[in-house]
Amino acid sequence: MSIKTYKLSRLTILIGCLVLPLQLSATPSEFKQAYKAYNEAFEAGDTEQAAKSAQQAFDLGKVLYGETSIDTANLGFNLAISLANNYQFDEAEPYFASTLALYKTHFGEDSVQLVDPLLTYADKTKDLKLAKNLLSDARKIADDSGKPILYAHTLSASYSKLVQTKYDKKQVRKYILQAKDIYSELLPADSNVLVNSRFESSAVYLANKKYDKAEVELLEVINQYQALDYTHPYELAAHAHLVAMYSEKEKSDLATQHCLAIGSMKPWSQEQQQTPIYRVNPKYPSRMAARRTEGMVQLSFVVDEQGFVSEPEVIMSEGGKAFERESIKVLKKWRYAPKFVDGKPVKATSTVQLDYSMG
């Protein structure tokens, strides 16, 4: 039999098999039973039982193969992942650390075999500073390995872990752009890895107001995912980003195309409340702000076949007419995905409440 290391993140599973098979002359029945139970629980998604069985398999394996064996390291890696998946992060930390130490002993400090445990450890840990250091080590090893796809994986993993954290610097945003360029050169256009990196790159371009580049990436995401027989979340989100972008640039015809696309994706029901895919926030009326007056406005309105708002009417309000005027003004600029009936867009009445609070 062989012991496999199970890697759950989408980045690490692409790296390949880095685990050496066990060469056993005999296997105690207790170990066989524990390891089988671990595999079955893992496959079933039973994280609690997987953690328990992984612990049993590790304890037995450590006795069987010795504390410094690579087999023990692999069993410890399985255990660390299982504990982390069961939200036992503190318990998982020492097993991740010992796996790394043993891998360094067996394969070398700069061996490519370290990339997988480095990425997995970084993905699972809640210690962002530690994750940053682990990812830095993984990028350096992968860059020196001469394996560009592996290097792209480490760049993508670094972006995913560090973006929108205190370590989110300009360089972090560049990681996903570098990864996307490598994937574009070496992977087929319909590769999920490439398409997902395009979507993530579009967010960087949008944040930097590089709308032309964002448009190219988002349209390619839609082009690839619309071939599926189901709606992919990234396809839906790409349409939404384009609605917002085209609305900001006052290209209403282009925005409408993507409003219609979103509407056709949604499983509308009579009870479903429509939500805006592009909105302009109301400004607090200066006179009301000076008086520290708070208020709210409830409105009904019609979303037409193209997702435009029309016929806004105040249902109820508090605080004064200034809140009503501002609410109606901004609501007319919102865009919605139209409701679809029998595959065709139709007008639909909806409601919204806008709250004005000094808090």
C-alpha angles and dihedrals in degrees: 000000000000134000115231127199111228115215117192107185116092090235099052097046089063095059096076137232111330099163124099116228118245118250104211128177091185136005123204112236091235091060093045091052095047094046092048090049089051093052093047093049091046093051091047092051092240097148096179095052092041090057092049094047093044089054091051092047091049094049092049094043093051089058092044100047105020132254095274098046119120086229089060089049090054092048089049090051090053089049094049092052092046093051092048091049087053090052092251092131098155091052091048096054099077092048092052089049094049091048090055092047093051093045089053090050094049101036106022136260094278100033120139088231087074094064095078097052090040092055094042093048090049091049094051103039121094091206103098095190090054091046090052091054094045091050091049090055091047093051093050094049093045093046091052093046096074090233106123097186090052089050090050090053091055091049092050092047090051092052094047093050100041105034113109092014130105087270093057099122130156091270092057090059089050091057094072092045090052091047092049091052091052093047090047091056099044109026131066116260093250095052109129090220091056095043092049091049089052090054092049091046090053089061090056092049092048092050089052091045091242091144098166092057092044090051092054093051096044094048090050091051090053092045093054099041098043088071089069120095090233136047112266114212091233091054090053092046092047090056090049092051090051092050090054093044096047091045091053089050090046093241094140096166092058091044089052092056091058093042088058091047091053092046092053090053097054121091092227120199130184090252096048115111114221117234126203119255091192124028139170114214116233120247118237106250105250094223091053092045091052089053091042088235117165127201151155137221128204115198138183120207144160124253106207129212091276097047097258121138118240139164098028112189131181112241097179137343143181129201103034147296094292090070091049094051093048092047094051091045096056096036090064088062095054123104127211136185103254120241115256126214120184089349095306130104114247138179115268135183118234139170138217138180123216117198124203113201131168089213 
